[in-house]
Amino acid sequence: MIFGFVQILLFQSLGELVSKFLLPTLPGPVIGLVLLVLWLVVRKEINAELAMVADGFSQYLGLLFVPAAVGVVLFLPQLKANAFAIITALICSVILTIASSAVVARFLSQKDVHE
């Protein structure tokens, strides 16, 4: 189990280094996650220790949203003052996400039919 946790921390650290020196606009943990996924794709397997740690983290993933919920309550007056802009941005982003997903799915499905 410790080896799986060390792997996760290693890739997060690598992501932080890449973020610090090469890609400062991207968060280090995101870069680390992408590096971990690429490493797993190259290896074509997930070792048991890493899978066990990932399963353990996923069981308690909901706890990570507690600080975000506290932050929302903390900024409730600002959210109320800008409610229209926030709701508009959320609705537009959902519509754009669905539309772009449909375009990509259509493009990929046409590519499969022609092959």
C-alpha positions as CSV (number, residue, x, y, z in Angstrom):
1,M,0.0,0.0,0.0
2,I,2.8,2.4,0.8
3,F,4.4,1.8,-2.7
4,G,1.1,2.8,-4.3
5,F,0.9,6.0,-2.2
6,V,4.6,6.8,-3.1
7,Q,3.8,6.4,-6.8
8,I,0.9,8.9,-6.5
9,L,3.1,11.4,-4.6
10,L,5.9,10.9,-7.0
11,F,3.8,11.8,-10.0
12,Q,2.2,14.8,-8.1
13,S,5.8,16.0,-7.3
14,L,6.8,15.6,-11.0
15,G,3.7,17.6,-12.0
16,E,4.6,20.3,-9.5
17,L,8.1,20.5,-11.0
18,V,6.9,20.7,-14.5
19,S,4.3,23.3,-13.5
20,K,7.0,25.4,-11.7
21,F,9.6,25.3,-14.5
22,L,7.8,24.6,-17.8
23,L,4.0,25.1,-17.7
24,P,3.3,27.7,-14.9
25,T,-0.3,28.2,-16.1
26,L,-1.3,24.5,-15.3
27,P,-1.7,23.2,-11.8
28,G,0.9,20.7,-10.7
29,P,-1.5,18.0,-9.6
30,V,-3.2,18.1,-12.9
31,I,0.1,17.7,-14.8
32,G,1.0,14.9,-12.4
33,L,-2.3,13.1,-13.0
34,V,-1.7,13.3,-16.8
35,L,1.8,12.0,-16.3
36,L,0.5,9.1,-14.2
37,V,-2.1,8.2,-16.8
38,L,0.5,8.3,-19.6
39,W,2.8,6.1,-17.5
40,L,0.0,3.6,-16.9
41,V,-0.9,3.6,-20.6
42,V,2.7,2.9,-21.5
43,R,2.9,0.0,-18.9
44,K,-0.5,-1.3,-20.0
45,E,-1.3,-2.4,-16.4
46,I,-2.0,-1.0,-13.0
47,N,-0.2,-2.7,-10.1
48,A,-2.2,-3.9,-7.1
49,E,-0.7,-1.4,-4.7
50,L,-1.7,1.6,-6.8
51,A,-5.2,0.2,-7.4
52,M,-5.7,-0.3,-3.7
53,V,-4.7,3.2,-2.8
54,A,-6.8,4.7,-5.6
55,D,-9.8,2.7,-4.4
56,G,-9.2,3.9,-0.9
57,F,-9.1,7.5,-2.1
58,S,-12.2,7.2,-4.2
59,Q,-14.2,5.9,-1.2
60,Y,-13.6,9.2,0.6
61,L,-13.7,11.6,-2.3
62,G,-16.8,13.2,-1.0
63,L,-14.9,14.6,1.9
64,L,-12.8,16.8,-0.5
65,F,-15.9,18.8,-1.3
66,V,-16.5,19.9,2.3
67,P,-14.0,22.8,2.1
68,A,-15.5,23.9,-1.2
69,A,-19.0,23.9,0.3
70,V,-17.7,26.0,3.3
71,G,-16.1,28.4,0.8
72,V,-19.5,28.7,-1.0
73,V,-21.2,29.6,2.2
74,L,-18.5,32.0,3.1
75,F,-19.0,33.9,-0.2
76,L,-22.8,33.7,-0.2
77,P,-23.3,37.5,-0.3
78,Q,-21.1,37.8,-3.4
79,L,-22.8,34.9,-5.0
80,K,-26.2,36.4,-4.4
81,A,-25.1,39.7,-5.8
82,N,-23.8,38.1,-9.0
83,A,-26.4,35.3,-9.2
84,F,-27.6,36.2,-12.7
85,A,-24.1,36.2,-14.2
86,I,-23.2,33.0,-12.5
87,I,-26.4,31.2,-13.6
88,T,-25.9,32.5,-17.2
89,A,-22.3,31.4,-17.3
90,L,-23.3,27.9,-16.0
91,I,-26.1,27.4,-18.5
92,C,-24.0,28.6,-21.4
93,S,-21.0,26.4,-20.4
94,V,-23.3,23.4,-20.1
95,I,-24.8,24.1,-23.5
96,L,-21.4,24.6,-25.1
97,T,-20.0,21.4,-23.5
98,I,-22.9,19.3,-24.8
99,A,-22.7,20.9,-28.2
100,S,-18.9,20.4,-28.5
101,S,-19.2,16.8,-27.2
102,A,-21.9,16.1,-29.9
103,V,-19.7,17.6,-32.6
104,V,-16.7,15.5,-31.5
105,A,-18.8,12.3,-31.2
106,R,-20.3,12.9,-34.7
107,F,-16.8,13.5,-36.2
108,L,-15.4,10.4,-34.6
109,S,-18.4,8.3,-35.6
110,Q,-18.1,9.4,-39.2
111,K,-14.4,8.6,-39.2
112,D,-15.3,5.0,-38.0
113,V,-17.9,4.5,-40.7
114,H,-15.5,5.6,-43.5
115,E,-12.7,3.2,-42.4
